[in-house]
């Protein structure tokens, strides 16, 4: 069976068992503050598991694209070095939300593996949770009994809490799990050591392929466990590992998932896979990381310097390092593999071919940028190794090795490799200490402590903010949160008009009003499908009836800016072309930022055309035409614009303003006229193939016009209210340029006269010509002067000029090349000590150096000090 056939067979099997096939969620998570990437199949069902959303079906199945490169689930350093770890991978899964539990989950897994795929039962092992006495948890005898119907007792193995007790996080749903392991060793190897002895022992041929999680507990903030009202089945099977088993391979990289890419890497690099371990590792790293980066870009996450963007950049750079070091690729290379990836996976994931150009350009630009950085890092490492050798040592300190990692992205193994080639070692212990310090700083900065939710009433939140800005409500639950020594509370209301931050639009603020008090809501976040209201202090009576009131002035300004982004999106497509696609936005009361795909700078003329088109639509005062909860297919028939990297349900909301039709869950103006006016204030590049427009609307646009008007008035006053301001300023510029040329000519004459005078006063000491002076002169002129003196006397010469201008002292030292080579004179070292006399510092090269300071009175002493230190 091919990989594609295996994926389909899994979904079809569970569909036959009453499971709803759901599409894969995007790999990049945009509206969950607790996660950057989808790292497990259950992520998209989190709100169902937590009880904040009812499932469409109590049974579901899918193949989910996942990324594990940060946090608790981090396999990055193993990727490429072993046969079964990956960054981006697919997880096959089936779920039950309060429907079947352990027995059916185990029976379904067995039936699919043995009866459908025909895997040999003799090669299968199951682990069950051995229990935890300290938590009062018994062994999972229930799961073990169900496994006994399928497996002999010696194929059912106890597993510890680390391996066989699954938890969503520090708090929340959790429970025992049962892993299925596959022994794919040769008969000879199996005869020597039973597979049971190798389960969970990191043997590359005895690996876990499927994990069946039985969620039956809830972990509270104090660490205690309580039973869940509804039991949940959550299973995850490694697709790549299953394909390997089905295709009779001993490595995931030998399957038809990776081999086409590896063959293309071998062709382009002119290396052969399977001949050299270092080369093989590099090819596996590149093949794996290409998938992770390409899918992330297709899902809307570009490489960057923070959060999710930094993770993607790190993955890409790791691949570039391996290609650079072991595949001889000194130029951009990975972008050439994109066509092969799309050919292999484009049918299953249409976002890849649709985003082909963007993926290719982003990867190419990132590669070229990092290769420049890599070159700088190698230069820095070379200097560090030279200084180690000069000091007579053989070990590079871990602090410098860590700085290379932190600044240039050099992993420790690359630094060790280069040092080893130069006969040096690296202080690995010190490197690890620096790494731990950085991790501790990051943990402390991000540490958040949350109490358990205090439940006041049962129920599911209903959002009424599309129709109301005030609404009667009660608090369903609340909890206390502490972050960076700040304490606040999060409230979940039964009915809320407050929009939680999502899709680039900031959250609402406002108040909760009861008969006895008013509580300020300082922000609203979106978490697990509901609005969470942030307050600095808890209401005195949380059980009271409240009126939730949104700050309408802020809301209206946000809505106007959000509607303006839709109009901008439409206008940009008309002016630049249909390839334009939204790649991100930020909407607040005073800011509108819109990122979109386009491969060159937008010209001033194009920007003006876009502005005119949007302002025309604003003047038309087009009313909002909202289609709420309509079937996805109907929305597509309307022509609604869907974004790659977004997951849409069966029912969607469509927002229409005339020809602008988009899927959107945000708050909008009731008509375009409410925007007032739009003015684009900047257009720039944020990444390869991604441009950013920033604009102002409404009151902010009006204020910007006033500021511009006031600025022009002030400039006019400087030019005596000249009627033709442009001509007047042009005249002043021309006069300034003429005067500057005259001054430069005068300065050059001063330098020439000073040169002649100083050469006439030159002294000779021990055969060395010494020229010294303290002059009222600009630093640039002093530099010009000492170079002219050396040109006139190129041998056996030392020149020191102390200059001062605008009460700022400067030292300039120049030495002939023969004094540097034969006598070891070093201007850079000498000037650092002499500069102390002018209360300053400086440096430079052995033949020329400069220093600045604060004490003009010390210039003469500093000049004499230079001559003294030269020891001539």
C-alpha positions in Angstrom: 0.0 0.0 0.0 1.2 3.5 -0.8 1.2 6.2 1.9 -1.9 7.9 0.4 -3.7 4.5 0.4 -2.9 3.9 4.0 -4.1 7.3 5.1 -7.4 6.8 3.3 -7.9 3.3 4.6 -7.7 4.5 8.2 -10.3 7.2 7.8 -12.6 4.9 5.9 -12.3 2.2 8.5 -13.4 4.5 11.3 -16.1 6.1 9.1 -17.5 2.6 8.9 -17.6 2.5 12.7 -19.8 5.7 12.8 -17.0 8.3 13.1 -17.3 11.6 11.3 -14.3 12.3 9.1 -13.1 15.9 9.9 -10.4 17.8 8.0 -7.0 18.5 9.4 -6.7 21.7 11.3 -4.0 24.1 10.3 -0.6 23.3 11.8 -0.1 26.9 12.9 -2.5 27.9 15.7 -3.6 31.5 15.7 -6.1 31.9 18.5 -4.9 29.7 21.3 -2.6 31.6 23.7 -1.4 28.3 25.2 -0.1 26.8 21.9 1.9 28.0 18.9 1.5 24.8 16.8 -0.8 21.8 16.5 1.3 19.2 18.3 -1.3 16.5 18.6 -4.5 15.4 16.9 -6.6 16.4 20.0 -5.7 20.2 19.7 -8.7 21.0 17.5 -11.0 19.2 19.9 -9.7 20.9 23.0 -12.8 23.0 23.7 -15.0 19.9 23.3 -12.8 18.0 25.8 -12.9 20.9 28.2 -16.7 21.1 27.9 -17.0 24.6 26.4 -18.3 23.4 23.0 -20.7 20.6 22.1 -19.4 18.1 19.4 -21.2 17.8 16.1 -20.6 14.1 16.4 -19.7 12.0 19.5 -17.3 10.1 17.2 -14.6 11.7 15.0 -11.6 10.6 12.9 -8.9 12.4 10.9 -5.3 12.7 9.8 -3.8 15.8 11.4 -0.6 17.5 10.4 1.4 18.3 13.5 4.7 20.0 14.5 6.8 19.2 17.6 9.8 21.4 18.0 9.3 23.3 21.2 8.1 22.9 24.8 7.3 19.5 26.4 7.1 17.7 23.0 10.4 18.4 21.4 12.1 15.9 19.2 14.2 18.4 17.2 17.7 17.2 18.1 16.8 13.5 17.3 15.4 14.3 13.9 17.7 13.0 11.1 19.9 11.1 13.5 17.4 8.3 14.1 14.9 6.6 11.9 11.6 7.6 13.4 11.5 11.1 14.9 10.2 14.1 12.8 9.4 17.7 13.2 6.3 17.9 11.0 4.4 14.6 11.0 0.9 13.3 10.4 -1.1 11.8 13.2 -4.0 9.5 12.5 -6.6 9.6 15.2 -10.1 8.5 16.4 -12.1 10.2 19.2 -15.1 9.5 21.3 -16.7 12.3 23.3 -18.7 10.6 26.0 -19.6 7.6 23.7 -17.4 4.5 23.7 -14.5 4.0 26.1 -11.6 1.6 26.7 -13.1 -1.7 25.4 -14.2 -0.4 22.0 -11.1 1.7 21.6 -8.9 -1.3 22.1 -11.1 -3.6 19.9 -11.1 -1.0 17.0 -7.3 -0.6 17.2 -6.8 -4.4 17.1 -9.2 -4.9 14.3 -7.7 -2.2 12.1 -4.1 -3.3 12.6 -4.6 -7.0 12.4 -7.8 -7.6 10.3 -7.6 -4.6 7.9 -3.8 -4.0 7.6 -2.8 -7.7 8.3 0.0 -6.8 10.7 1.4 -10.0 12.4 -0.1 -10.1 15.9 3.1 -11.8 17.1 4.9 -8.5 16.5 2.5 -6.3 18.6 2.9 -5.3 22.2 0.6 -3.2 24.4 1.5 -1.2 27.5 -0.9 -0.3 30.3 -0.5 2.1 33.2 1.1 0.4 36.2 -0.5 2.8 38.7 0.9 5.5 41.0 0.6 4.8 44.7 1.6 8.4 45.6 -1.5 9.6 43.7 -3.7 6.8 44.8 -4.0 5.6 41.2 -4.3 1.8 40.7 -3.0 -0.2 37.8 -5.2 0.0 34.7 -6.5 -3.6 35.1 -9.5 -2.7 33.0 -7.4 -2.0 29.9 -5.2 -5.0 30.6 -8.2 -7.3 30.7 -9.4 -6.0 27.3 -6.0 -6.6 25.9 -5.9 -10.1 27.2 -8.6 -11.0 24.7 -6.1 -10.2 21.9 -2.6 -10.6 23.2 -0.8 -13.2 25.4 0.2 -12.0 28.9 3.9 -11.6 28.0 2.9 -9.1 25.3 1.1 -6.8 27.8 3.6 -4.7 29.7 3.3 -2.3 32.6 4.3 1.3 31.9 5.2 4.1 34.3 3.5 7.5 34.7 5.9 9.2 32.2 5.0 6.8 29.4 1.5 5.7 30.3 -0.4 8.6 31.9 -1.3 11.4 29.5 -2.0 14.9 30.6 -3.1 17.9 28.5 -1.0 20.3 30.6 -0.3 21.2 34.2 -4.0 21.2 34.8 -7.0 19.8 32.9 -8.2 16.5 31.4 -5.9 13.5 31.8 -5.8 9.8 32.2 -4.0 6.5 31.7 -3.0 5.5 28.2 -2.2 2.2 26.4 0.5 2.3 23.8 0.8 -0.2 20.9 4.4 -1.1 20.0 5.6 -2.9 16.9 8.7 -5.2 16.8 10.0 -5.1 13.2 13.4 -6.8 13.9 14.6 -9.8 12.0 13.6 -13.4 13.2 17.2 -13.9 14.4 17.2 -10.7 16.5 13.8 -11.7 18.0 15.2 -15.1 18.9 18.0 -13.6 20.9 16.0 -10.9 22.9 12.2 -10.9 23.4 10.5 -7.8 22.1 8.9 -7.2 25.5 12.4 -6.4 26.9 12.9 -3.6 24.3 9.6 -1.8 24.6 10.2 1.9 25.5 13.9 1.3 25.5 14.7 3.5 22.5 15.3 0.5 20.2 14.9 1.9 16.6 13.1 -1.3 15.5 10.8 -1.7 18.5 8.7 1.4 18.4 5.4 2.9 19.5 3.0 3.3 16.6 -0.3 4.1 18.3 -1.3 5.6 21.7 -4.8 5.1 23.1 -5.6 7.8 25.7 -8.4 7.1 28.2 -9.3 10.6 29.6 -11.2 10.0 32.8 -9.7 12.5 35.3 -9.3 16.3 35.6 -6.1 17.6 37.1 -6.7 20.5 39.5 -4.3 23.4 40.2 -3.3 21.8 43.6 -2.3 18.6 41.7 -5.3 16.5 42.9 -7.4 14.5 40.5 -11.2 14.3 40.2 -13.3 12.2 37.8 -14.4 13.7 34.5 -18.2 13.8 34.0 -17.8 12.5 30.4 -15.0 10.1 29.5 -13.1 10.8 26.3 -11.1 8.6 24.0 -8.2 10.3 22.2 -5.9 8.2 20.0 -2.9 9.1 18.0 -1.0 6.9 15.5 2.2 8.0 13.9 1.4 7.9 10.2 5.0 7.8 9.1 5.7 4.9 11.4 2.7 3.0 10.2 3.7 3.4 6.6 7.1 2.1 7.5 5.6 -1.0 9.0 3.3 -1.6 6.1 6.0 -1.1 3.5 8.5 -3.4 5.3 11.1 -0.8 5.9 13.4 -0.3 8.9 13.4 3.5 8.6 10.6 6.0 8.1 13.0 7.8 5.6 13.0 4.7 3.4 9.2 4.9 2.7 7.5 6.6 -0.2 6.8 9.6 2.1 10.5 10.7 2.1 12.3 8.8 -0.6 11.3 11.1 -3.6 12.6 14.1 -1.7 15.8 12.3 -0.6 16.5 11.2 -4.2 16.1 14.8 -5.3 18.5 16.0 -2.6 21.0 13.4 -3.7 20.7 14.5 -7.3 21.1 18.2 -6.6 24.0 17.7 -4.2 25.7 14.9 -6.3 25.9 12.8 -3.1 24.7 9.2 -2.7 22.3 8.2 0.0 23.3 5.2 2.0 27.0 5.4 1.6 28.1 7.8 4.5 26.3 8.3 7.8 27.0 12.0 8.1 25.7 12.6 4.6 22.6 10.4 5.2 21.8 12.4 8.4 22.1 15.6 6.5 19.7 14.4 3.8 17.2 13.2 6.3 17.3 16.5 8.2 16.8 18.5 5.0 13.9 16.2 3.8 12.2 16.4 7.2 12.7 20.1 7.8 11.6 21.0 4.2 8.1 19.6 5.0 7.9 21.5 8.3 8.9 24.8 6.9 6.8 24.5 3.7 3.6 23.5 5.5 4.1 26.3 8.1 4.4 28.9 5.4 1.3 27.5 3.6 -0.6 27.8 6.9 0.4 31.5 7.2 3.4 31.4 9.5 6.5 33.0 8.1 10.0 32.7 9.6 10.7 35.5 12.0 12.5 36.6 15.2 9.8 35.9 17.8 7.6 33.1 19.0 6.2 30.8 16.2 8.2 32.7 13.5 11.5 32.0 15.4 10.7 28.3 15.7 10.2 28.0 11.9 13.4 30.1 11.3 15.3 27.8 13.6 14.1 24.6 11.8 15.1 26.1 8.4 18.5 27.2 9.6 19.2 23.8 11.1 18.6 22.3 7.7 20.8 24.9 6.0 23.6 24.2 8.4 23.5 20.4 7.6 23.4 21.1 3.9 26.3 23.6 4.2 28.5 21.3 6.3 27.8 17.8 5.0 26.3 18.3 1.5 28.6 21.0 0.3 25.8 23.5 -0.4 27.3 27.0 0.0 24.3 28.6 -1.8 20.5 28.5 -1.4 19.5 24.9 -2.0 16.3 23.8 -0.2 14.0 26.0 -2.3 14.8 23.8 -5.3 13.1 20.8 -3.5 9.7 22.5 -3.2 8.4 21.2 -6.6 9.2 17.6 -5.5 7.4 18.1 -2.2 4.4 19.5 -4.0 4.3 16.7 -6.5 4.3 14.1 -3.6 1.9 15.8 -1.2 0.0 18.4 -3.2 -3.0 16.2 -3.8 -3.6 15.4 -0.1 -2.8 19.0 0.9 -3.9 21.5 -1.8 -2.5 24.5 0.2 1.0 23.5 -1.0 0.4 24.0 -4.8 -1.8 27.0 -4.1 1.1 28.7 -2.2 3.9 27.4 -4.4 5.4 30.8 -5.3 5.3 32.1 -1.7 6.8 29.0 -0.2 9.6 29.0 -2.8 10.5 32.7 -2.4 10.4 32.7 1.4 12.6 29.7 1.7 15.1 31.0 -0.9 15.4 34.4 0.8 15.7 32.9 4.3 18.4 30.5 3.1 20.4 33.3 1.5 20.1 35.5 4.6 21.3 32.7 6.9 24.2 31.7 4.7 25.5 35.3 5.1 25.0 35.0 8.8 26.7 31.6 8.8 29.7 33.1 7.1 29.9 35.9 9.8 29.7 33.3 12.5 32.5 31.2 11.0 34.7 34.4 11.0 33.8 35.0 14.6 34.6 31.4 15.5 37.9 31.6 13.7 38.9 34.7 15.7 37.9 32.9 18.9 40.0 29.8 18.0 43.0 32.0 17.2 42.8 33.7 20.6 42.6 30.3 22.3 45.7 29.1 20.5 47.6 32.4 21.2 46.9 31.8 24.9 48.4 28.3 24.6 45.1 26.6 25.4 43.2 23.8 23.6 39.7 24.4 24.8 37.2 27.1 23.6 35.2 28.4 26.5 31.4 27.6 26.7 30.4 31.3 27.0 31.8 32.1 23.5 30.3 28.8 22.1 26.9 29.8 23.5 27.2 33.3 22.1 27.8 31.7 18.6 24.6 29.7 19.2 22.6 32.6 20.4 23.8 35.2 17.9 24.5 33.2 14.7 22.4 30.1 15.3 25.5 27.8 15.6 24.5 24.6 17.3 27.1 23.2 19.7 27.8 20.2 17.4 28.7 22.5 14.5 31.1 24.6 16.8 32.6 21.3 18.1 33.1 20.0 14.5 34.9 23.1 13.4 37.0 23.2 16.6 37.9 19.5 16.3 39.2 20.2 12.7 41.5 22.8 14.3 42.7 20.6 17.2 40.5 22.2 19.8 37.7 21.1 22.1 34.7 23.0 23.6 33.8 23.4 27.2 30.4 21.7 26.9 29.6 22.0 30.6 29.9 25.7 30.5 27.8 25.9 27.3 25.1 23.9 29.0 25.2 26.2 32.0 24.7 29.3 29.8 21.8 27.5 28.0 20.1 26.7 31.3 20.5 30.4 32.4 18.8 31.5 29.2 16.0 28.9 29.6 15.5 30.0 33.2 15.2 33.6 32.1 12.6 32.7 29.5 10.6 30.5 32.0 10.5 33.3 34.5 9.4 35.8 31.9 6.6 33.6 30.7 5.6 32.0 34.0 1.8 32.1 34.6 0.1 30.6 37.6 -3.6 29.9 37.3 -6.0 28.6 40.0 -8.7 26.1 39.3 -11.9 27.5 37.8 -14.5 28.2 40.5 -17.8 27.0 39.0 -20.8 29.2 39.9 -23.3 27.8 37.3 -23.4 25.1 34.6 -23.9 26.2 31.0 -22.2 27.1 27.7 -21.4 30.7 26.9 -23.4 32.5 24.2 -21.8 35.4 22.2 -24.4 38.1 21.5 -21.9 40.8 20.4 -22.9 41.0 16.8 -26.3 42.4 17.8 -25.8 44.0 21.2 -23.2 46.1 23.1 -25.0 45.6 26.5 -26.6 42.5 27.8 -27.7 40.9 31.1 -25.5 38.1 32.3 -24.2 36.0 35.1 -20.7 34.7 35.8 -20.5 31.0 35.0 -16.9 30.5 36.4 -13.8 32.5 37.4 -10.2 31.9 38.3 -7.2 33.8 39.7 -4.1 34.3 37.4 -0.7 35.5 38.4 1.9 36.6 35.9 5.1 38.6 36.5 3.9 39.4 40.0 0.7 40.9 38.6 -2.6 39.3 39.7 -5.8 39.5 37.8 -9.0 37.4 37.4 -10.6 35.7 34.3 -14.4 35.5 34.1 -16.6 33.5 31.8 -20.1 34.9 31.4 -23.2 33.0 30.3 -24.1 35.7 27.8 -21.5 38.2 26.5 -21.4 41.1 24.0 -17.6 41.3 24.5 -15.5 40.2 21.5 -12.5 38.2 22.6 -9.2 39.0 20.7 -9.1 36.9 17.6 -8.2 37.2 13.9 -6.0 40.2 14.5 -8.8 42.3 16.1 -8.1 43.3 19.7 -10.5 42.4 22.5 -13.3 44.6 23.8 -13.1 46.6 27.1 -15.9 47.9 29.2 -17.7 47.3 32.5 -19.7 44.8 34.4 -22.4 46.6 36.4 -24.6 45.2 39.2 -26.8 47.0 41.7 -23.9 47.5 44.1 -20.8 47.9 42.0 -19.1 48.5 38.7 -16.1 46.3 37.6 -13.8 47.3 34.9 -13.1 44.8 32.1 -9.6 45.7 30.9 -9.4 43.1 28.1 -11.1 40.2 26.5 -9.2 37.1 25.3 -10.4 34.1 23.2 -9.6 30.8 24.8 -11.0 27.4 23.9 -13.8 28.9 21.8 -15.1 31.3 24.4 -14.6 34.9 25.5 -12.6 35.2 28.7 -13.0 38.6 30.4 -10.0 40.1 32.3 -10.6 42.1 35.5 -8.2 43.4 38.0 -10.4 42.6 41.0 -13.2 40.1 41.5 -16.7 41.4 41.9 -17.7 41.5 45.6 -20.7 39.3 44.8 -19.7 37.0 41.8 -23.2 35.4 41.9 -25.0 38.7 41.3 -26.9 39.6 38.1 -24.8 41.9 35.9 -25.2 44.1 32.9 -22.2 43.6 30.6 -21.5 46.9 28.8 -18.9 47.3 26.0 -16.9 50.5 25.5 -18.7 51.5 22.3 -16.3 54.2 21.3 -13.4 51.8 21.2 -15.6 49.1 19.6 -16.7 51.4 16.8 -13.2 52.5 16.0 -12.0 48.8 15.9 -15.0 47.9 13.7 -14.3 50.7 11.3 -10.6 49.6 11.0 -11.6 46.0 10.6 -14.1 46.8 7.8 -11.4 48.9 6.2 -9.1 45.9 6.0 -11.7 44.0 4.0 -12.0 46.9 1.6 -8.2 47.1 1.3 -8.0 43.4 0.6 -10.6 43.8 -2.2 -8.9 46.9 -3.7 -5.4 45.4 -3.6 -6.7 42.4 -5.6 -8.2 44.7 -8.2 -5.1 46.9 -8.5 -2.2 44.3 -8.0 -3.9 41.1 -9.1 -5.7 38.1 -7.8 -2.5 36.6 -6.4 -2.9 39.0 -3.4 -3.9 37.1 -0.3 -4.2 38.3 3.3 -1.3 37.1 5.4 -2.1 38.7 8.7 -3.7 41.8 10.2 -3.9 43.9 13.3 -6.9 46.0 14.1 -7.1 48.3 17.2 -9.0 51.5 17.8 -6.1 53.6 16.4 -4.2 51.2 14.1 -4.9 49.3 10.9 -2.1 46.9 9.7 -2.6 44.6 6.8 -0.1 42.0 5.5 -0.6 40.5 2.1 1.3 38.4 -0.5 2.9 40.4 -3.3 6.4 40.0 -4.7 7.5 43.6 -5.3 7.2 47.0 -3.8 3.8 48.6 -4.3 4.4 51.8 -6.2 3.1 55.2 -5.0 0.8 55.3 -8.0 -0.7 51.9 -7.1 -1.1 53.0 -3.4 -2.9 56.1 -4.5 -5.2 54.0 -6.8 -6.0 51.6 -3.9 -6.7 54.6 -1.6 -9.1 56.2 -4.1 -10.9 52.9 -4.6 -11.4 52.3 -0.9 -12.5 55.9 -0.2 -15.0 55.6 -3.1 -16.5 52.6 -1.4 -16.6 54.5 1.9 -18.5 57.4 0.3 -21.0 54.9 -1.2 -21.9 54.0 2.4 -22.4 50.4 1.5 -24.4 48.6 4.2 -23.1 45.4 6.0 -24.7 42.3 4.5 -24.1 39.6 7.0 -24.7 35.9 6.4 -24.6 34.2 9.7 -24.3 30.4 10.3 -24.7 29.5 6.6 -23.4 26.2 5.2 -19.7 26.3 4.0 -20.7 25.3 0.5 -23.3 28.1 0.3 -20.6 30.6 1.4 -18.3 29.5 -1.3 -21.1 29.9 -3.9 -21.4 33.6 -2.7 -17.7 34.0 -3.7 -16.5 34.4 -0.1 -12.7 34.6 0.2 -11.2 31.8 2.3 -7.8 32.1 3.8 -5.2 29.4 3.8 -4.2 28.4 7.3 -7.8 28.9 8.6 -10.1 26.1 9.7 -13.7 26.5 8.8 -16.6 24.5 10.3 -19.7 23.3 8.5 -21.5 26.6 9.3 -19.7 29.9 8.8 -20.2 33.6 8.9 -19.8 35.7 5.8 -19.4 39.5 5.8 -20.2 41.4 2.6 -19.7 45.0 1.7 -20.7 45.3 -2.0 -18.1 43.4 -4.0 -16.0 42.6 -0.9 -17.1 39.1 0.4 -15.1 37.3 3.1 -15.3 34.6 5.8 -15.0 36.5 9.0 -16.0 36.2 12.7 -15.0 39.8 13.7 -16.9 42.9 14.5 -17.7 45.3 11.6 -19.1 48.7 10.9 -22.8 48.7 10.0 -21.9 50.5 6.8 -18.7 51.7 5.1 -19.6 55.3 5.6 -18.8 54.8 9.4 -15.1 54.5 8.4 -15.1 58.1 7.4 -11.9 58.0 5.3 -8.8 56.0 4.9 -5.2 57.1 4.4 -2.3 54.7 3.8 0.7 55.9 5.8 3.3 53.3 5.0 4.0 50.3 2.7 6.9 48.0 3.5 8.3 44.4 3.3 8.0 42.1 6.3 9.3 38.9 4.7 10.0 37.4 1.2 6.9 37.9 -0.8 4.9 39.6 2.0 4.2 43.3 2.1 2.6 45.4 4.9 0.3 48.4 4.7 -0.4 50.6 7.7 -3.3 53.0 7.5 -5.4 55.4 9.5 -9.2 55.8 9.4 -11.8 58.1 11.0 -10.7 60.3 13.8 -7.1 59.1 13.6 -7.1 60.0 9.9 -8.5 63.5 10.8 -5.9 64.0 13.5 -3.1 63.0 11.0 -4.4 65.7 8.6 -4.3 68.3 11.4 -0.7 67.2 12.4 0.3 67.5 8.7 -1.3 70.9 8.4 0.4 72.2 11.6 3.7 70.9 10.4 3.5 72.6 7.0 2.4 75.9 8.8 5.5 75.7 11.0 7.8 75.1 8.0 6.2 78.1 6.2 6.9 80.3 9.2 10.6 79.3 9.1 10.7 80.5 5.5 8.8 83.8 6.2 5.5 82.3 4.9 6.8 82.0 1.4 4.0 81.5 -1.1 6.0 79.0 -3.2 7.3 76.9 -0.4 8.9 74.2 -2.6 10.9 76.7 -4.7 12.0 78.5 -1.6 13.3 75.3 0.1 15.0 74.3 -3.1 16.8 77.6 -3.2 17.9 77.2 0.4 19.2 73.7 -0.3 21.2 74.9 -3.3 22.7 77.7 -1.2 23.5 75.3 1.5 25.3 72.9 -0.9 27.3 75.8 -2.3 28.4 76.9 1.2 29.2 73.3 2.2 31.5 73.0 -0.8 33.2 76.2 0.1 33.7 75.0 3.7 35.1 71.7 2.5 37.5 73.6 0.2 38.6 75.8 3.1 39.0 72.8 5.4 41.2 71.1 2.8 43.4 74.2 2.5 43.7 74.3 6.3 44.8 70.6 6.3 47.3 71.2 3.6 48.8 74.2 5.4 48.9 72.3 8.7 50.6 69.3 6.9 53.4 71.6 5.5 53.9 73.3 8.9 54.0 70.0 10.9 56.4 68.4 8.5 58.7 71.4 8.8 58.7 70.9 12.6 59.2 67.1 12.5 61.6 65.6 15.0 63.8 62.5 14.4 64.4 60.2 17.4 66.5 57.1 17.0 66.0 57.2 13.3 62.2 57.6 13.6 60.4 60.7 12.4 57.9 61.9 15.0 55.2 64.5 14.2 53.0 65.7 17.0 50.4 68.5 17.4 47.3 69.8 19.2 45.0 71.7 16.8 41.6 73.3 16.8 40.2 71.0 14.0 37.3 68.6 13.2 37.9 64.9 13.7 37.5 64.2 10.0 40.1 66.9 9.1 42.5 65.4 11.7 42.2 62.0 10.1 42.8 63.5 6.6 45.8 65.3 8.0 47.6 62.3 9.5 47.1 60.2 6.3 48.5 63.1 4.2 51.6 63.2 6.6 52.1 59.4 6.2 51.8 59.8 2.4 54.6 62.4 2.5 56.8 60.3 4.9 55.8 56.6 4.4 58.8 55.1 6.3 60.1 55.2 9.9 57.3 57.6 10.9 54.9 58.1 13.9 52.3 60.9 13.7 50.0 61.9 16.6 47.4 64.7 16.3 45.2 65.8 19.2 42.3 67.8 17.8 39.3 69.6 19.3 36.1 71.0 17.9 33.0 72.1 19.7 34.7 71.2 23.0 35.1 67.6 22.0 38.7 66.2 22.0 39.9 63.5 19.5 43.2 61.6 19.2 44.4 60.4 15.8 47.5 58.1 15.6 49.1 56.8 12.4 52.3 54.6 12.1 54.3 53.6 9.0 54.0 50.0 8.1 57.7 49.2 8.8 57.3 50.3 12.4 54.4 48.0 12.8 56.2 45.0 11.1 59.7 45.5 12.5 59.2 47.2 15.9 55.8 45.8 16.9 54.2 49.3 17.3 50.5 48.9 17.6 48.4 52.1 17.3 45.2 50.4 18.4 46.7 49.2 21.7 48.6 52.4 22.5 45.7 54.7 22.0 43.4 52.9 24.4 45.8 53.8 27.3 46.5 57.3 26.1 42.8 58.0 25.7 42.3 57.8 29.5 44.0 61.2 29.8 41.1 62.8 27.8 38.6 60.7 29.8 37.7 58.6 26.8 38.4 55.4 24.8 39.1 54.2 21.3 40.9 51.7 19.2 41.7 50.7 15.7 44.2 48.8 13.6 48.0 48.5 14.4 48.8 51.2 11.8 45.9 53.7 12.4 43.7 54.3 15.4 41.4 57.1 16.9 39.9 57.9 20.2 37.4 60.4 21.6 36.9 61.8 25.0 35.5 64.6 27.3 38.6 66.4 28.6 40.1 68.8 26.1 42.7 69.9 28.7 44.3 66.5 28.6 45.1 66.5 24.9 48.7 67.5 25.1 49.5 64.9 27.8 47.7 62.3 25.7 49.8 63.1 22.6 53.0 62.8 24.7 51.7 59.5 26.2 51.4 58.0 22.7 55.0 58.8 21.9 56.1 57.4 25.3 54.2 54.1 24.8 55.6 53.7 21.3 59.0 53.1 23.0 61.0 54.5 20.1 
